[in-house]
Amino acid sequence: MALTYSAGSLVTARGREWVVLPESQPDLLVLRPLGGSDDDIAAVFPAFETVRGAEFAPPAPGDLGDQRAAGLLRTALRVGFRSGAGPFRSLAGIAVEPRAYQLVPLLMALRQKTVRMLISDDVGIGKTVEAGLIASELLAQGEATGLAVLCSPALAEQWQQELRTKFGIDAELVLSSTVSRLERGLDLGQSLFDKYPHVIVSTDFIKSTRHRDDFVRHCPDLVIVDEAHTCVTSDDTKVSTQNQLRHELLRRVAEDAERHLLLVTATPHSGKESAFRNLLGLVKPELARVDLDSEKGRKLLAQHFVARKRADVRQYLTKEDGLADDSLAERTAFPSDRYFKDETYKLSPEYRALLDDAIAYASERVEEADGQGRREARIAWWSAIALLRSMVSSPRAAAQTLRTRSAAAVAASAEEADRLGAPLTSDSADSDALEGMDVAPGAETEENAGSRLAELAQRAKALEGPAQDLKLKALIKHLKALLADGYNPIVFCRYIPTAEYLAEQLANDPETKKRGPLGAKTVVRAVTGTLSPQQRIDRIEELAAEAGDDAAARRVLIATDCLSEGVNLQHHFDAVLHYDLAWNPTRHDQREGRVDRYGQKRDEVRVITLYGDDNGIDGKVLEVLIKKHRQIKKDLGISVSVPDEMSTGVTDAIVEWLLLRGRQGQQETLFESDSFQQSFADLEQDWNSAADREKASRSRFAQRSIHPEEVAREVTAVREALGGAGEIDTFVRESLNALGAVLRDSDDGFTAQVRGTPMGLQDALAPVVGAETVERDRPLPFRSSPAVGRGEAALVRTDPVVGALASHVLNAALDTQADGARPARRCGVVTTDAVTTRTTLLLVRYRFHLTLPSRNGEKQVVAEDARLLAFEGAPRNAVWLPQQRAVELLDAQATENTAAASGERMMTRILDQLGEVTPYLESYGDELAAELDASHRRVRTASGEIVRGLSVTAQKPADILGTYVYLPATASVPAGVSA
């Protein structure tokens, strides 16, 4: 008859030891390898395979380590934990170490039975990580069974990568390009949202009525909405059909009161209070109506809304936050500021003449169309804007626009002309459909204008190159200055032809031996909407790889606004040059936010804005829109979106004045024109109102639901269980040194060459860092910052490289027959002046059986924890020391040699008597279980239903993984103490 094993028991099967998991049945055991992860879980049938009970083997007294052995083994063990016993079930298993401030949204979420959150932290703080933390925790606790991320198609692959690599969540992409393939694998009547529990869905694809209904019916119980501000509109603004469809989709998703919903956006207001209210209404309907100036309203909002700027979190958990000291202080290295410089250029005589002729043509067309009807007038208007914007962008863009028919020309009505013409010529801050918006717009609206436009196009084409294109010449000058100062810039353009033109003019060409103007070691690449989102990321990585690690090598990326949202570029670039001005300043902020964010190594990000001094457009846009946007951000510390209709009104007035001047000659200045004065006054009033509201809301709605003391308490508990950054740094350095790696210090950590380490470690590292790095003995950078680039390792426990090293060190310690160096050992005898009487340090592994209630039923979990316990004297008369004293012994240095023979005898006597301490170890395990129970209840305290049925019990016996004896340097045992 087969034996029955309880959850948490140790068994031996298939040549290794396993922990029995709660899902087991008498005839089927569900097992996780001892010290392994959930990915290694296996099912075993005791009737067909040999399974027997196991106890953890004691250390071998002859296998003695040195003074480092205990600390290295403890860290290697804790790094291997993938299922923590504390209230944050997922933190041990994710591949990112969150900043303390990023735990705040998670703590807020765990206090809600159904999580409804609006996460509106500033650009670059880490909203994706905050949303991912909540998602992984809800899934780990069983509070959610599936996940859907709604985002723009351009960001879908990045979300997929973030969830997979950082949180271990494999999500399927549901896009217009993938849905046919996915649907082919469905059973009859099956929804793909039933088949795939975790999905990343294009908002624009799923919002159509055909797909929306299926999604709403089968929607997962956890939904994250990225750039959520694009899914609502203000009550007093004319809304597009696209926004209406997105809003309707979200409204129906939010209707299910049991569905977890996370809305993520850095711009919740978008300049309109009613839009903000509509967004809050999706989170909780009463938030759309409650008086937010009242104490009741603020308290309600504080439970669901978090919005912090960088200054709020740059230094966190300090005395200024109300803590007793700075022992837990965390300083996050955001760039201190952006350095702005506005640089001008003048048109060459030939370019000036071309622009004047183009303005004259556009002016004639607008005047002529005004008398033909409203439809014709709107078509001519969009054609004129397209022509002017492409003209001031580049000769290449101008030539293509002149040869291309206007998208608005086919419109059957004025409204359709606006719908077709606006996206290609304006820069809406709320547009989440950037795909295809960087193509050069068309200007041709009538058949008989072909020859005239062709002649203008030919003249534009002839102006290519720095001799006639003085804007390009100015760009080369400013890029050279940035490169000379060690910067790697991104040049942002409005149109694809401009980006391709700049790349051709600036890049070196190995085939033709042509050398670009930026130097032989400068690599230039263009990324535009002609590439798929994944191809864009690949192109950027190729650019970084080609530039390599040569200190003299430089990278220049030419990009359109297809990269202005969502894509993180701070690891490869540190400056932004606006080659084409956006007509909405929010777009500039989005461009700059690609490099000015957490993980940027430079303290100062440089921003250069290039504008035409005499083209009639750039200087006005810069003065009226962009400089005011900067000033508001400087005053408030955050961006305030300019309402789209307001910025459009101003730019329309500028174009109108320019065209009027073309028809009637120079008369009044722009700032004297009636239409401009009215548009500017409206803009000024709306923008200032939005800034005032934002300033007031940041004060009124500052995150107050979670006090820093609460965060500090949980951070302390997590670090005690899983280890902190300092411990990991010491572990990696000492382990690699002992294993034969070559280490060299660097500015932000160190590098390691691992070719000389044991083959087992090289085999473990190769899949993580790349076989070529190991085989060619390339230096592997280890960084103290958790935000690292590809090919770098972070000195945090969740980094894959650290995990591979810890696994090797732990396995080598447990296997006394392992080949090569073994830095960690299970026992040791150290003679030191750090003790005055014989002291024994135990590394004990506890297993806990947790019953975690959730709205989906109880979840049974087995989790592990490692603790250091120390006593003075003999085991039978042990005097137990405080926890802090036990940890301090890890730093004890040997002051005298200990003879191997006497050390082995001492260790044998101690190990033979360790049974005497079992009662204390069990009682300590019960204390830990009680502390864990209290911690779970504290974190989830807001809802009594969430903690009803919660229990934590310690599995007995505990495993003594390591035993280390510290002898006083006098080599004598005090009187009254016997072995």
Steps between C-alpha positions, in 0.01 A plus 500: 500500500640839402590741777316833527720808511376830637556829323844634581654157560833405345513198271766341284413404141681486167836540673426833669307650790164670462244695703144362491254769385138542621353396163618141567263202529573155658554350153663806338772715658559853372861582583735795481877439515653604831622855439352498150240719332142449384633441147651171627181358654437137409226241556595154627284186532624310810347178363738510201807684635700456817422775750622498858502744784816704543671706762754760418845347542724659766825670395818294466740604780804456277371736230602823673478843341667829588359816660297582185324165479195581712421833335538367145283196569231711666482742204512221242209332679290818524560598137359161404170557680227549243207488739530731798300435817417869554188683382659585165487161335654604171802711605729200538427373153509809280809617311487861614576653839243773550589831654337562837272769356377251238353287781250774587248417220538131590420566867201710393378221271526227764266697725220471246283196449461594133798705388413824322796735453600805296881507494614843379861531609718731292675387180799277572414406860402144408124465456542180297689338787238620750218352291701180445558461874128518570418259217760241600390519865130458422578202276734346760240533776224356287303825514517510118506215252573689177644828374426729207716803419336753268755720324588649163632246247839674495551418870355148501828316446673712763229413751537133408875520556466685833246253638699196391850607602417692819192326637501154344157556339472356148236697311373446147487797260150567365551744212349539155811322368476201737129437556449280192780266606366483856142434391608207278597308813165542678243229560148549368331778698813575702616858555870570475464690831398171661784307341771750588475612864753783460472730197633834380238661280516790259244753625432619145445144378270386779287817521308420181153362566586169327777414744389704801199287589701177502770661715252640753321162531825309559714775652753386767439604860803734498540777240782756463435798271813681382480870403151496646447872436451421130190296585292785644393841380387822658131585504540834321720386213406361162603135524633278226337172413819322607491651849132418533567135411789476745294659776207268435734199514642605836160591639375148432815339640469710817129414543592167660546605864702182569763573234839638608582810293829692486504822297850628421581849369743780573245761384167427668363851442591564135418862577131431573337446840205312350737256326666435837158440657403259222824311559429478873148381421647190336688425821199553725175657377451720808840663440354666190250684719646540851620840622877461489545812711325334792675278753276210402584543131873522560496190721312303238733612220811427711408131509512470121728775361877539518679786321855595592766708333870424510569740786260292715699179459857608418578450869258272681471347848707776658456701818321761287233234435439465874732205569724491807821478296638454148595133538248396230548812287483431127638747248390451144735631234272695268676758284504822703367715217477551127735751345305689233658693216312652208711533186403686183577464132419718198382388160735520205387744224393210279302334782345837590383546144353148491312554826362835382375341179344211695326744735374697202359183340336389825357848555348505153346156549344596835362826360359326194346219704332745739261591222426139402339371819591378846619157386742648246620756755588232757678286239707800393571587863645159586697500175651837592602383849651182356702700254629750757592235759688284254675805350649599837583136579739411214542517122429124481171530689403806296563321170294197605210712624496697175481175300231338719127549481345639819322241716218751549442541124270196485275632780132526425438763768680763706478275806658211313774731374579594860502136605737400218724804503553573870685184612780540244559869563426559870668361813219406734619430853227242547554297185597144587496405134844625402541222248503642148496861620862568399445460125539817298155646431384590152438851366347437156126564492423561132608345174613820323746593775729207420758683289534787744544267797740279303716804428505589872585138586792503257634817658464348848690188397788715374541659844610180674835515679659743749596752231142610431321341797632718784275322751698181432824696528392632842407147609848372413656779704293429810537124473877536483492707820287240679720214383814686605354533851442126515125498431306249290202694358162417349388730218119520477334582167136534400509306173651177367666662193678748728633224728624295205656809341689588819627143542632502142672835550655416839593132486826340391461264206752210508405384150576827325767598759305822552578660833224690671550841660479365858816289497606146422401361842149645502225251413179652358171315450142603424188354661164593348149370460612292201629246756280284721522568877729200553719597204543844656630348823728268301636794297583691819674198653698451176605865516617459862685177419672649196621799702627250759689580819765718339514819708553703183203347317177700484138421414254727317141386456276679250138432588146610429231523766436127469757486783368795699273295725559194715840387368777531758830619354686623809759224494638595159429873461527810718411802285209606280512733200163618367566540127133565426284688747184321608191719494394370840768541770388184677659310213836663582464386860425147385808498276725622780346249740645213297846578642425715806377223730607257772807308388659793315864510609557867417402755759423755228302417188557753221214621282564710189210648308586604145269757347488719193557866574342617175257237376200672658383198700761347735582809700134569573425141606808500724416832662128446553475127579826326582664760725179546699473122544856490634434784742190333643694175544783685671254671737296189586757223455269312262359545152155649444347407167383781280145425384517377139235736368683794660841422347332431166329838521835673546679312220203556270528874570872489416435323168210733422718805562778352284263430211336841533842662487571300186185641332510860621865563568650593835237688697446434870726282713374167623454627854281786371260278306153462651474124450835439666425727793170320563653153463793589722270649766288184501812285523648710779180485703446125456862406555538713812177353636627148434831583671317643802280190521804274473684691770200487730435132432860405569462664838146377573544149366858432609543131582398480866330162527831320563734663752877462441524321838277225361719469193813496719358215710431285196834586336677391820311170503575433134871573542520278808347213307660549159813711562599851399721651231814514717477128574470415129800718409715323760374158393569551130846648553616236749349207311647600163839569659502160665390331176788649299336789317697818419334805657567866425328797664306746285310823561171332585606156624753265343561267208574127510666268251380145569697283256719374786210386720376136531326364192180453699477874560589583139223267381254668737596853388510436123120497445465817706784721371561328167744223417722744309555715809618197696705335223678820396552604862335836451461716812151462646391829664333483842315822587387625840188649340211256441425679170750341260532466126523185294825314565532639855421337835340679794626436852157391620377156601250477213755552222537182288881514518493525880249215507723277286802574722301434819367170365855386418634603842213327683522178300877487547459547877250214523711269283829422670615318184449801271789592269684830536499762770214498754475846661214408735512204741248360742728521802808679622711574804642852532731634773427869545512788746135576413386260776609448861345159542433218260208600280310285249318652203224300333357563155147361526249451221135518601204387294159651562156372408279798410124507450426817302131582456398685186177577319575197280528266798778398734848445364740260672864601468834369624766771538857513629704733716861495621610632840826534688490389865795510740567366848789506743625188677405139445172407326349349816560827695463741209480872575318638198615834361291781348435480126719802426797339677458186286513708182809687623691171523499482120751787501730338759857473369737215588784632716678165548531184295295201609663160455294282265506197730389688811238687297354172376491355854326812630245492220430128555422559870267792421314314225451196724323718757289716270189298583499688829401826328202356311240628751634854469507484120138383495383770741684762294324365190165546675598861582587564136167349392315734739696800364418399143134459587496851650683640196247350257214641705664842524551536125149380418332666796249717314258216431404249767388260228851485356658374825225269623643146501863614469748273680877443507663196663863389511589161355706288740780417529695796364810429287840592642675589180824633647687485833791734576704513819681817608778450753646787708847602393641385837413147388364427847146419601381702803456312825170324540452445127562149373480346163 
